[in-house]
Amino acid sequence: MYADNPLKIKKIIGVVPQEYALYGTMTARENLLYFGSMYGLKGKVLKEKVVECLDLLGLLKFADKKVETFSGGMKRRVNLIAGILHDPKVLFLDEPTVGVDVQSKNAIIDYLKRINQNGTTIVYTSHHLTEAQDFCTNIAIVDKGKIFAQGTPKQL
């Protein structure tokens, strides 16, 4: 179904790396318009999606500020938006709350819960089991590259 068409795969997968994948000299809006266009979003649809996501994550008033002036938590939220603008079916997150303040962490976790409840599958790596327990239905604990334990949050 997707193996013969990498562009289809690109449209259903979102990736949010631990390191910021943003251009510091560009504004949050410019970054998101750029990354959204890479996923095939255009025009009014793209612009509205950028505004919606910035608003949901508490960053709309900073939309036209350069990312290099943002706190770590603000950058983390913009980084998340860049990976989810195109509404992927599967989202890979690598330590999405590392080094962020409580406000940013809560905004990120709340947003992830929302998209997960709306059908997005989330593959979430974290050193903090309590974060994963908040919204994951299945957890695997990996040690030295091998699954040490796996199950529902209640089982673990």
C-alpha positions in Angstrom: 0.0 0.0 0.0 2.7 2.5 1.0 5.9 0.6 0.1 5.9 1.7 -3.5 5.1 5.3 -2.7 7.5 7.1 -0.2 5.5 10.3 -0.5 2.4 8.5 1.0 4.6 7.3 3.9 5.9 10.9 4.4 2.3 12.1 4.7 1.2 9.7 7.4 4.3 9.9 9.6 5.4 12.7 11.8 8.8 13.0 13.5 9.8 15.2 16.4 13.5 14.8 17.2 15.0 15.6 20.6 17.2 18.2 19.0 15.4 21.3 17.7 14.9 21.1 14.0 14.2 24.8 13.6 15.8 27.8 12.0 16.7 30.3 14.7 16.8 33.4 12.4 13.3 32.7 11.2 10.1 33.4 13.1 7.9 30.6 14.5 5.4 31.3 11.8 8.0 31.2 9.0 9.5 27.9 10.4 6.0 26.3 10.5 5.0 27.6 7.0 8.2 26.1 5.7 7.9 22.7 7.4 4.2 22.5 6.5 5.0 23.1 2.9 7.4 20.2 3.0 4.4 18.0 3.8 2.3 19.4 0.9 0.3 21.8 2.9 -0.4 25.1 1.0 -2.1 28.5 1.1 -5.0 29.2 3.4 -5.1 25.6 4.8 -1.5 25.8 5.9 -1.8 29.3 7.3 -4.9 28.4 9.3 -3.3 25.2 10.6 -0.2 27.1 11.8 -2.3 29.7 13.6 -4.5 26.9 15.2 -1.5 24.9 16.4 0.3 28.0 17.7 -2.8 29.0 19.6 -3.4 25.5 21.1 0.2 25.4 22.4 0.1 28.9 23.8 2.4 30.5 21.3 0.2 32.6 19.0 1.4 35.9 20.5 5.0 34.9 19.7 4.2 33.8 16.1 6.2 36.6 14.5 9.2 36.5 16.9 12.5 34.9 15.9 12.9 31.4 17.3 16.4 32.2 18.5 14.8 34.5 21.1 12.6 31.7 22.5 13.1 29.8 25.7 13.8 26.1 25.5 10.2 25.2 26.3 8.9 27.5 23.6 11.3 26.0 21.0 10.2 22.5 22.1 6.6 23.4 21.4 7.4 24.9 18.0 9.4 21.8 17.2 6.4 19.6 18.1 4.1 21.7 15.9 6.5 21.2 12.9 6.1 17.5 13.3 2.3 17.4 13.5 1.1 20.2 11.2 0.1 17.6 8.5 -2.0 15.5 11.0 0.1 12.3 10.8 -1.4 9.0 11.6 1.8 7.9 13.4 3.9 10.3 15.4 7.5 9.5 16.6 8.6 11.6 19.5 12.1 11.6 21.0 12.2 13.1 24.5 9.6 15.8 23.7 9.7 17.4 27.2 13.4 17.2 28.0 14.6 20.5 29.5 11.3 22.3 29.5 9.5 24.3 32.2 6.3 22.9 33.8 4.0 25.1 31.7 5.6 23.9 28.4 5.6 20.3 29.6 1.9 20.5 30.5 1.0 22.1 27.2 2.9 19.4 25.3 1.4 16.5 27.2 -2.1 17.9 27.0 -1.7 18.4 23.2 -0.4 14.8 22.8 -3.3 13.4 24.8 -5.7 15.3 22.5 -4.2 14.1 19.2 -3.9 10.5 20.6 -7.5 10.5 21.6 -8.3 11.7 18.0 -6.6 8.6 16.5 -2.9 9.5 16.2 -0.6 6.6 17.2 2.2 7.9 19.3 5.6 6.3 19.6 7.2 8.1 22.5 10.7 7.8 23.9 11.3 9.1 27.4 13.3 8.5 30.5 10.3 9.5 32.6 7.8 6.7 33.0 5.2 8.9 34.6 4.9 10.9 31.4 4.4 7.8 29.3 1.8 6.5 31.7 -0.3 9.6 31.2 -1.4 8.7 27.8 0.2 5.6 26.5 -1.8 2.4 26.2 1.3 0.1 25.8 4.8 0.7 27.2 8.0 -1.0 26.5 11.0 -0.5 28.8 14.2 -0.8 26.9 17.6 -1.4 28.5 20.8 -1.8 26.5 18.8 -2.1 23.2 16.5 -4.9 24.5 13.0 -4.8 25.7 13.2 -5.4 29.5 9.4 -5.2 30.2 6.3 -4.5 28.2 2.7 -4.0 29.0 -0.1 -1.6 29.9 0.7 1.2 32.4 -1.2 -0.8 35.1 0.8 -4.0 34.3 4.0 -2.2 34.8 
